[in-house]
C-alpha cells in the first residue's frame, strides 16, 4: 500500500469475541496519516487555548485605577 514516499500506512488486527451467545469478529485498522492529522489538530487547539489564556492573564495583570474627578 505504501508505494509513494509520503503515502499512508495501515496496520490492522482481527479480534474474535463472544458476547452473550453470539461470536463476533472485529477488525481494527490504524492509519498513521490519520494519527498525524489528529496530532496537528490537537497542536492547533492547544495553541489557540494558550493564546486565549495568555490574553486573559495579560488583561488580569493590567493595573486598575479607580480615580474620581476633582479629588487630589
mmCIF file as gemmi writes it, N, C-alpha and C atoms, coordinates in Angstrom:
data_model
loop_
_atom_site.group_PDB
_atom_site.id
_atom_site.type_symbol
_atom_site.label_atom_id
_atom_site.label_alt_id
_atom_site.label_comp_id
_atom_site.label_asym_id
_atom_site.label_entity_id
_atom_site.label_seq_id
_atom_site.pdbx_PDB_ins_code
_atom_site.Cartn_x
_atom_site.Cartn_y
_atom_site.Cartn_z
_atom_site.occupancy
_atom_site.B_iso_or_equiv
_atom_site.pdbx_formal_charge
_atom_site.auth_seq_id
_atom_site.auth_asym_id
_atom_site.pdbx_PDB_model_num
ATOM 1 N N . UNK Axp A 1 ? 0.802 -1.197 0 1 0 ? 1 A 1
ATOM 2 C CA . UNK Axp A 1 ? 0 0 0 1 0 ? 1 A 1
ATOM 3 C C . UNK Axp A 1 ? 0.847 1.263 0 1 0 ? 1 A 1
ATOM 4 N N . UNK Axp A 2 ? 2.037 1.222 0.51 1 0 ? 2 A 1
ATOM 5 C CA . UNK Axp A 2 ? 2.858 2.415 0.654 1 0 ? 2 A 1
ATOM 6 C C . UNK Axp A 2 ? 3.867 2.506 -0.486 1 0 ? 2 A 1
ATOM 7 N N . UNK Axp A 3 ? 3.379 2.755 -1.704 1 0 ? 3 A 1
ATOM 8 C CA . UNK Axp A 3 ? 4.263 2.86 -2.854 1 0 ? 3 A 1
ATOM 9 C C . UNK Axp A 3 ? 4.992 4.197 -2.893 1 0 ? 3 A 1
ATOM 10 N N . UNK Axp A 4 ? 4.319 5.263 -2.492 1 0 ? 4 A 1
ATOM 11 C CA . UNK Axp A 4 ? 4.911 6.595 -2.521 1 0 ? 4 A 1
ATOM 12 C C . UNK Axp A 4 ? 5.588 6.907 -1.196 1 0 ? 4 A 1
ATOM 13 N N . UNK Axp A 5 ? 6.493 7.87 -1.23 1 0 ? 5 A 1
ATOM 14 C CA . UNK Axp A 5 ? 7.266 8.24 -0.042 1 0 ? 5 A 1
ATOM 15 C C . UNK Axp A 5 ? 6.381 8.704 1.117 1 0 ? 5 A 1
ATOM 16 N N . UNK Axp A 6 ? 5.404 9.552 0.832 1 0 ? 6 A 1
ATOM 17 C CA . UNK Axp A 6 ? 4.565 10.138 1.892 1 0 ? 6 A 1
ATOM 18 C C . UNK Axp A 6 ? 3.187 9.489 1.999 1 0 ? 6 A 1
ATOM 19 N N . UNK Axp A 7 ? 3.01 8.332 1.425 1 0 ? 7 A 1
ATOM 20 C CA . UNK Axp A 7 ? 1.689 7.708 1.475 1 0 ? 7 A 1
ATOM 21 C C . UNK Axp A 7 ? 1.425 7.121 2.86 1 0 ? 7 A 1
ATOM 22 N N . UNK Axp A 8 ? 0.149 6.988 3.156 1 0 ? 8 A 1
ATOM 23 C CA . UNK Axp A 8 ? -0.264 6.475 4.465 1 0 ? 8 A 1
ATOM 24 C C . UNK Axp A 8 ? 0.053 4.99 4.57 1 0 ? 8 A 1
ATOM 25 N N . UNK Axp A 9 ? 0.302 4.566 5.799 1 0 ? 9 A 1
ATOM 26 C CA . UNK Axp A 9 ? 0.457 3.139 6.059 1 0 ? 9 A 1
ATOM 27 C C . UNK Axp A 9 ? -0.64 2.714 7.028 1 0 ? 9 A 1
ATOM 28 N N . UNK Axp A 10 ? -1.048 1.478 6.895 1 0 ? 10 A 1
ATOM 29 C CA . UNK Axp A 10 ? -2.139 0.956 7.692 1 0 ? 10 A 1
ATOM 30 C C . UNK Axp A 10 ? -1.704 -0.33 8.385 1 0 ? 10 A 1
ATOM 31 N N . UNK Axp A 11 ? -2.15 -0.479 9.613 1 0 ? 11 A 1
ATOM 32 C CA . UNK Axp A 11 ? -1.959 -1.714 10.364 1 0 ? 11 A 1
ATOM 33 C C . UNK Axp A 11 ? -3.346 -2.195 10.764 1 0 ? 11 A 1
ATOM 34 N N . UNK Axp A 12 ? -3.511 -3.485 10.836 1 0 ? 12 A 1
ATOM 35 C CA . UNK Axp A 12 ? -4.814 -3.992 11.263 1 0 ? 12 A 1
ATOM 36 C C . UNK Axp A 12 ? -4.643 -5.199 12.174 1 0 ? 12 A 1
ATOM 37 N N . UNK Axp A 13 ? -5.673 -5.434 12.941 1 0 ? 13 A 1
ATOM 38 C CA . UNK Axp A 13 ? -5.685 -6.59 13.83 1 0 ? 13 A 1
ATOM 39 C C . UNK Axp A 13 ? -7.113 -7.12 13.874 1 0 ? 13 A 1
ATOM 40 N N . UNK Axp A 14 ? -7.234 -8.415 13.883 1 0 ? 14 A 1
ATOM 41 C CA . UNK Axp A 14 ? -8.543 -9.058 13.908 1 0 ? 14 A 1
ATOM 42 C C . UNK Axp A 14 ? -8.771 -9.672 15.291 1 0 ? 14 A 1
ATOM 43 N N . UNK Axp A 15 ? -9.958 -9.404 15.826 1 0 ? 15 A 1
ATOM 44 C CA . UNK Axp A 15 ? -10.346 -9.935 17.132 1 0 ? 15 A 1
ATOM 45 C C . UNK Axp A 15 ? -11.609 -10.764 16.98 1 0 ? 15 A 1
ATOM 46 N N . UNK Axp A 16 ? -11.735 -11.738 17.8 1 0 ? 16 A 1
ATOM 47 C CA . UNK Axp A 16 ? -12.949 -12.542 17.862 1 0 ? 16 A 1
ATOM 48 C C . UNK Axp A 16 ? -13.387 -12.588 19.32 1 0 ? 16 A 1
ATOM 49 N N . UNK Axp A 17 ? -14.608 -12.146 19.573 1 0 ? 17 A 1
ATOM 50 C CA . UNK Axp A 17 ? -15.112 -12.121 20.949 1 0 ? 17 A 1
ATOM 51 C C . UNK Axp A 17 ? -16.521 -12.687 20.998 1 0 ? 17 A 1
ATOM 52 N N . UNK Axp A 18 ? -16.794 -13.363 22.092 1 0 ? 18 A 1
ATOM 53 C CA . UNK Axp A 18 ? -18.129 -13.902 22.31 1 0 ? 18 A 1
ATOM 54 C C . UNK Axp A 18 ? -18.884 -12.951 23.235 1 0 ? 18 A 1
ATOM 55 N N . UNK Axp A 19 ? -20.015 -12.473 22.769 1 0 ? 19 A 1
ATOM 56 C CA . UNK Axp A 19 ? -20.893 -11.6 23.551 1 0 ? 19 A 1
ATOM 57 C C . UNK Axp A 19 ? -22.242 -12.301 23.666 1 0 ? 19 A 1
ATOM 58 N N . UNK Axp A 20 ? -22.647 -12.545 24.881 1 0 ? 20 A 1
ATOM 59 C CA . UNK Axp A 20 ? -23.843 -13.348 25.144 1 0 ? 20 A 1
ATOM 60 C C . UNK Axp A 20 ? -23.644 -14.73 24.516 1 0 ? 20 A 1
ATOM 61 N N . UNK Axp A 21 ? -24.461 -15.066 23.55 1 0 ? 21 A 1
ATOM 62 C CA . UNK Axp A 21 ? -24.338 -16.381 22.931 1 0 ? 21 A 1
ATOM 63 C C . UNK Axp A 21 ? -23.727 -16.306 21.532 1 0 ? 21 A 1
ATOM 64 N N . UNK Axp A 22 ? -23.558 -15.109 21.006 1 0 ? 22 A 1
ATOM 65 C CA . UNK Axp A 22 ? -23.046 -14.911 19.65 1 0 ? 22 A 1
ATOM 66 C C . UNK Axp A 22 ? -21.544 -14.631 19.659 1 0 ? 22 A 1
ATOM 67 N N . UNK Axp A 23 ? -20.85 -15.084 18.642 1 0 ? 23 A 1
ATOM 68 C CA . UNK Axp A 23 ? -19.438 -14.787 18.451 1 0 ? 23 A 1
ATOM 69 C C . UNK Axp A 23 ? -19.326 -13.705 17.382 1 0 ? 23 A 1
ATOM 70 N N . UNK Axp A 24 ? -18.602 -12.643 17.694 1 0 ? 24 A 1
ATOM 71 C CA . UNK Axp A 24 ? -18.441 -11.516 16.777 1 0 ? 24 A 1
ATOM 72 C C . UNK Axp A 24 ? -16.987 -11.405 16.346 1 0 ? 24 A 1
ATOM 73 N N . UNK Axp A 25 ? -16.793 -10.938 15.132 1 0 ? 25 A 1
ATOM 74 C CA . UNK Axp A 25 ? -15.462 -10.726 14.58 1 0 ? 25 A 1
ATOM 75 C C . UNK Axp A 25 ? -15.265 -9.224 14.409 1 0 ? 25 A 1
ATOM 76 N N . UNK Axp A 26 ? -14.136 -8.711 14.894 1 0 ? 26 A 1
ATOM 77 C CA . UNK Axp A 26 ? -13.838 -7.284 14.824 1 0 ? 26 A 1
ATOM 78 C C . UNK Axp A 26 ? -12.552 -7.063 14.044 1 0 ? 26 A 1
ATOM 79 N N . UNK Axp A 27 ? -12.534 -6.026 13.246 1 0 ? 27 A 1
ATOM 80 C CA . UNK Axp A 27 ? -11.349 -5.631 12.505 1 0 ? 27 A 1
ATOM 81 C C . UNK Axp A 27 ? -11.005 -4.208 12.94 1 0 ? 27 A 1
ATOM 82 N N . UNK Axp A 28 ? -9.82 -4.02 13.495 1 0 ? 28 A 1
ATOM 83 C CA . UNK Axp A 28 ? -9.366 -2.71 13.948 1 0 ? 28 A 1
ATOM 84 C C . UNK Axp A 28 ? -8.257 -2.26 13.011 1 0 ? 28 A 1
ATOM 85 N N . UNK Axp A 29 ? -8.42 -1.062 12.437 1 0 ? 29 A 1
ATOM 86 C CA . UNK Axp A 29 ? -7.454 -0.536 11.478 1 0 ? 29 A 1
ATOM 87 C C . UNK Axp A 29 ? -6.85 0.743 12.038 1 0 ? 29 A 1
ATOM 88 N N . UNK Axp A 30 ? -5.527 0.852 11.954 1 0 ? 30 A 1
ATOM 89 C CA . UNK Axp A 30 ? -4.813 2.043 12.398 1 0 ? 30 A 1
ATOM 90 C C . UNK Axp A 30 ? -4.142 2.686 11.191 1 0 ? 30 A 1
ATOM 91 N N . UNK Axp A 31 ? -4.359 3.99 11.027 1 0 ? 31 A 1
ATOM 92 C CA . UNK Axp A 31 ? -3.755 4.744 9.928 1 0 ? 31 A 1
ATOM 93 C C . UNK Axp A 31 ? -2.772 5.748 10.503 1 0 ? 31 A 1
ATOM 94 N N . UNK Axp A 32 ? -1.533 5.713 10.043 1 0 ? 32 A 1
ATOM 95 C CA . UNK Axp A 32 ? -0.554 6.68 10.54 1 0 ? 32 A 1
ATOM 96 C C . UNK Axp A 32 ? -0.876 8.083 10.034 1 0 ? 32 A 1
ATOM 97 N N . UNK Axp A 33 ? -1.505 8.203 8.884 1 0 ? 33 A 1
ATOM 98 C CA . UNK Axp A 33 ? -1.864 9.517 8.339 1 0 ? 33 A 1
ATOM 99 C C . UNK Axp A 33 ? -2.946 10.169 9.201 1 0 ? 33 A 1
ATOM 100 N N . UNK Axp A 34 ? -3.918 9.388 9.621 1 0 ? 34 A 1
ATOM 101 C CA . UNK Axp A 34 ? -4.968 9.914 10.497 1 0 ? 34 A 1
ATOM 102 C C . UNK Axp A 34 ? -4.371 10.344 11.831 1 0 ? 34 A 1
ATOM 103 N N . UNK Axp A 35 ? -3.416 9.577 12.325 1 0 ? 35 A 1
ATOM 104 C CA . UNK Axp A 35 ? -2.739 9.938 13.577 1 0 ? 35 A 1
ATOM 105 C C . UNK Axp A 35 ? -2.02 11.278 13.43 1 0 ? 35 A 1
ATOM 106 N N . UNK Axp A 36 ? -1.361 11.501 12.3 1 0 ? 36 A 1
ATOM 107 C CA . UNK Axp A 36 ? -0.679 12.774 12.048 1 0 ? 36 A 1
ATOM 108 C C . UNK Axp A 36 ? -1.673 13.924 12.028 1 0 ? 36 A 1
ATOM 109 N N . UNK Axp A 37 ? -2.826 13.716 11.385 1 0 ? 37 A 1
ATOM 110 C CA . UNK Axp A 37 ? -3.857 14.747 11.317 1 0 ? 37 A 1
ATOM 111 C C . UNK Axp A 37 ? -4.389 15.091 12.705 1 0 ? 37 A 1
ATOM 112 N N . UNK Axp A 38 ? -4.6 14.065 13.527 1 0 ? 38 A 1
ATOM 113 C CA . UNK Axp A 38 ? -5.107 14.299 14.882 1 0 ? 38 A 1
ATOM 114 C C . UNK Axp A 38 ? -4.088 15.059 15.721 1 0 ? 38 A 1
ATOM 115 N N . UNK Axp A 39 ? -2.807 14.718 15.587 1 0 ? 39 A 1
ATOM 116 C CA . UNK Axp A 39 ? -1.765 15.425 16.328 1 0 ? 39 A 1
ATOM 117 C C . UNK Axp A 39 ? -1.7 16.888 15.913 1 0 ? 39 A 1
ATOM 118 N N . UNK Axp A 40 ? -1.809 17.142 14.603 1 0 ? 40 A 1
ATOM 119 C CA . UNK Axp A 40 ? -1.767 18.512 14.096 1 0 ? 40 A 1
ATOM 120 C C . UNK Axp A 40 ? -2.967 19.31 14.61 1 0 ? 40 A 1
ATOM 121 N N . UNK Axp A 41 ? -4.144 18.68 14.594 1 0 ? 41 A 1
ATOM 122 C CA . UNK Axp A 41 ? -5.361 19.322 15.081 1 0 ? 41 A 1
ATOM 123 C C . UNK Axp A 41 ? -5.257 19.632 16.571 1 0 ? 41 A 1
ATOM 124 N N . UNK Axp A 42 ? -4.741 18.691 17.334 1 0 ? 42 A 1
ATOM 125 C CA . UNK Axp A 42 ? -4.585 18.889 18.77 1 0 ? 42 A 1
ATOM 126 C C . UNK Axp A 42 ? -3.591 20.008 19.057 1 0 ? 42 A 1
ATOM 127 N N . UNK Axp A 43 ? -2.493 20.053 18.31 1 0 ? 43 A 1
ATOM 128 C CA . UNK Axp A 43 ? -1.493 21.114 18.495 1 0 ? 43 A 1
ATOM 129 C C . UNK Axp A 43 ? -2.111 22.481 18.214 1 0 ? 43 A 1
ATOM 130 N N . UNK Axp A 44 ? -2.956 22.577 17.194 1 0 ? 44 A 1
ATOM 131 C CA . UNK Axp A 44 ? -3.62 23.844 16.876 1 0 ? 44 A 1
ATOM 132 C C . UNK Axp A 44 ? -4.578 24.256 17.995 1 0 ? 44 A 1
ATOM 133 N N . UNK Axp A 45 ? -5.308 23.294 18.542 1 0 ? 45 A 1
ATOM 134 C CA . UNK Axp A 45 ? -6.233 23.591 19.645 1 0 ? 45 A 1
ATOM 135 C C . UNK Axp A 45 ? -5.474 24.052 20.889 1 0 ? 45 A 1
ATOM 136 N N . UNK Axp A 46 ? -4.353 23.411 21.177 1 0 ? 46 A 1
ATOM 137 C CA . UNK Axp A 46 ? -3.539 23.796 22.335 1 0 ? 46 A 1
ATOM 138 C C . UNK Axp A 46 ? -2.992 25.207 22.134 1 0 ? 46 A 1
ATOM 139 N N . UNK Axp A 47 ? -2.53 25.518 20.93 1 0 ? 47 A 1
ATOM 140 C CA . UNK Axp A 47 ? -2.004 26.854 20.637 1 0 ? 47 A 1
ATOM 141 C C . UNK Axp A 47 ? -3.085 27.914 20.799 1 0 ? 47 A 1
ATOM 142 N N . UNK Axp A 48 ? -4.285 27.633 20.292 1 0 ? 48 A 1
ATOM 143 C CA . UNK Axp A 48 ? -5.396 28.583 20.405 1 0 ? 48 A 1
ATOM 144 C C . UNK Axp A 48 ? -5.773 28.815 21.871 1 0 ? 48 A 1
ATOM 145 N N . UNK Axp A 49 ? -5.822 27.739 22.649 1 0 ? 49 A 1
ATOM 146 C CA . UNK Axp A 49 ? -6.144 27.853 24.08 1 0 ? 49 A 1
ATOM 147 C C . UNK Axp A 49 ? -5.058 28.63 24.811 1 0 ? 49 A 1
ATOM 148 N N . UNK Axp A 50 ? -3.803 28.402 24.446 1 0 ? 50 A 1
ATOM 149 C CA . UNK Axp A 50 ? -2.686 29.122 25.044 1 0 ? 50 A 1
ATOM 150 C C . UNK Axp A 50 ? -2.805 30.62 24.78 1 0 ? 50 A 1
ATOM 151 N N . UNK Axp A 51 ? -3.132 30.991 23.548 1 0 ? 51 A 1
ATOM 152 C CA . UNK Axp A 51 ? -3.3 32.406 23.204 1 0 ? 51 A 1
ATOM 153 C C . UNK Axp A 51 ? -4.461 33.025 23.985 1 0 ? 51 A 1
ATOM 154 N N . UNK Axp A 52 ? -5.537 32.284 24.113 1 0 ? 52 A 1
ATOM 155 C CA . UNK Axp A 52 ? -6.711 32.761 24.859 1 0 ? 52 A 1
ATOM 156 C C . UNK Axp A 52 ? -6.352 33.001 26.327 1 0 ? 52 A 1
ATOM 157 N N . UNK Axp A 53 ? -5.67 32.044 26.947 1 0 ? 53 A 1
ATOM 158 C CA . UNK Axp A 53 ? -5.302 32.168 28.358 1 0 ? 53 A 1
ATOM 159 C C . UNK Axp A 53 ? -4.254 33.262 28.579 1 0 ? 53 A 1
ATOM 160 N N . UNK Axp A 54 ? -3.327 33.393 27.641 1 0 ? 54 A 1
ATOM 161 C CA . UNK Axp A 54 ? -2.318 34.447 27.748 1 0 ? 54 A 1
ATOM 162 C C . UNK Axp A 54 ? -2.983 35.818 27.694 1 0 ? 54 A 1
ATOM 163 N N . UNK Axp A 55 ? -3.947 35.983 26.803 1 0 ? 55 A 1
ATOM 164 C CA . UNK Axp A 55 ? -4.685 37.243 26.712 1 0 ? 55 A 1
ATOM 165 C C . UNK Axp A 55 ? -5.455 37.541 27.99 1 0 ? 55 A 1
ATOM 166 N N . UNK Axp A 56 ? -6.097 36.526 28.537 1 0 ? 56 A 1
ATOM 167 C CA . UNK Axp A 56 ? -6.858 36.708 29.782 1 0 ? 56 A 1
ATOM 168 C C . UNK Axp A 56 ? -5.925 37.071 30.935 1 0 ? 56 A 1
ATOM 169 N N . UNK Axp A 57 ? -4.762 36.437 30.992 1 0 ? 57 A 1
ATOM 170 C CA . UNK Axp A 57 ? -3.796 36.725 32.047 1 0 ? 57 A 1
ATOM 171 C C . UNK Axp A 57 ? -3.249 38.143 31.917 1 0 ? 57 A 1
ATOM 172 N N . UNK Axp A 58 ? -2.96 38.552 30.694 1 0 ? 58 A 1
ATOM 173 C CA . UNK Axp A 58 ? -2.476 39.913 30.451 1 0 ? 58 A 1
ATOM 174 C C . UNK Axp A 58 ? -3.504 40.938 30.916 1 0 ? 58 A 1
ATOM 175 N N . UNK Axp A 59 ? -4.756 40.679 30.598 1 0 ? 59 A 1
ATOM 176 C CA . UNK Axp A 59 ? -5.835 41.594 30.997 1 0 ? 59 A 1
ATOM 177 C C . UNK Axp A 59 ? -5.963 41.642 32.522 1 0 ? 59 A 1
ATOM 178 N N . UNK Axp A 60 ? -5.835 40.51 33.189 1 0 ? 60 A 1
ATOM 179 C CA . UNK Axp A 60 ? -5.929 40.472 34.648 1 0 ? 60 A 1
ATOM 180 C C . UNK Axp A 60 ? -4.765 41.195 35.323 1 0 ? 60 A 1
ATOM 181 N N . UNK Axp A 61 ? -3.624 41.22 34.67 1 0 ? 61 A 1
ATOM 182 C CA . UNK Axp A 61 ? -2.438 41.834 35.26 1 0 ? 61 A 1
ATOM 183 C C . UNK Axp A 61 ? -2.353 43.334 35.003 1 0 ? 61 A 1
ATOM 184 N N . UNK Axp A 62 ? -3.251 43.864 34.186 1 0 ? 62 A 1
ATOM 185 C CA . UNK Axp A 62 ? -3.246 45.309 33.923 1 0 ? 62 A 1
ATOM 186 C C . UNK Axp A 62 ? -3.594 46.046 35.217 1 0 ? 62 A 1
ATOM 187 N N . UNK Axp A 63 ? -2.886 47.149 35.48 1 0 ? 63 A 1
ATOM 188 C CA . UNK Axp A 63 ? -3.215 47.9 36.701 1 0 ? 63 A 1
ATOM 189 C C . UNK Axp A 63 ? -4.595 48.547 36.569 1 0 ? 63 A 1
ATOM 190 N N . UNK Axp A 64 ? -5.333 48.521 37.639 1 0 ? 64 A 1
ATOM 191 C CA . UNK Axp A 64 ? -6.664 49.115 37.658 1 0 ? 64 A 1
ATOM 192 C C . UNK Axp A 64 ? -6.627 50.384 38.468 1 0 ? 64 A 1
ATOM 193 N N . UNK Axp A 65 ? -6.996 51.48 37.84 1 0 ? 65 A 1
ATOM 194 C CA . UNK Axp A 65 ? -7.035 52.775 38.528 1 0 ? 65 A 1
ATOM 195 C C . UNK Axp A 65 ? -8.48 53.211 38.642 1 0 ? 65 A 1
ATOM 196 N N . UNK Axp A 66 ? -8.882 53.529 39.846 1 0 ? 66 A 1
ATOM 197 C CA . UNK Axp A 66 ? -10.24 53.996 40.089 1 0 ? 66 A 1
ATOM 198 C C . UNK Axp A 66 ? -10.135 55.391 40.719 1 0 ? 66 A 1
ATOM 199 N N . UNK Axp A 67 ? -10.097 56.382 39.878 1 0 ? 67 A 1
ATOM 200 C CA . UNK Axp A 67 ? -9.953 57.755 40.353 1 0 ? 67 A 1
ATOM 201 C C . UNK Axp A 67 ? -11.255 58.503 40.147 1 0 ? 67 A 1
ATOM 202 N N . UNK Axp A 68 ? -11.518 59.445 41.033 1 0 ? 68 A 1
ATOM 203 C CA . UNK Axp A 68 ? -12.677 60.279 40.886 1 0 ? 68 A 1
ATOM 204 C C . UNK Axp A 68 ? -12.205 61.669 40.506 1 0 ? 68 A 1
ATOM 205 N N . UNK Axp A 69 ? -12.911 62.316 39.59 1 0 ? 69 A 1
ATOM 206 C CA . UNK Axp A 69 ? -12.534 63.648 39.163 1 0 ? 69 A 1
ATOM 207 C C . UNK Axp A 69 ? -12.733 64.633 40.307 1 0 ? 69 A 1
ATOM 208 N N . UNK Axp A 70 ? -11.842 65.633 40.356 1 0 ? 70 A 1
ATOM 209 C CA . UNK Axp A 70 ? -11.969 66.672 41.35 1 0 ? 70 A 1
ATOM 210 C C . UNK Axp A 70 ? -11.354 66.328 42.7 1 0 ? 70 A 1
ATOM 211 N N . UNK Axp A 71 ? -10.852 65.177 42.878 1 0 ? 71 A 1
ATOM 212 C CA . UNK Axp A 71 ? -10.212 64.786 44.146 1 0 ? 71 A 1
ATOM 213 C C . UNK Axp A 71 ? -8.72 64.686 43.919 1 0 ? 71 A 1
ATOM 214 N N . UNK Axp A 72 ? -7.961 65.193 44.871 1 0 ? 72 A 1
ATOM 215 C CA . UNK Axp A 72 ? -6.491 65.116 44.727 1 0 ? 72 A 1
ATOM 216 C C . UNK Axp A 72 ? -5.965 63.722 44.981 1 0 ? 72 A 1
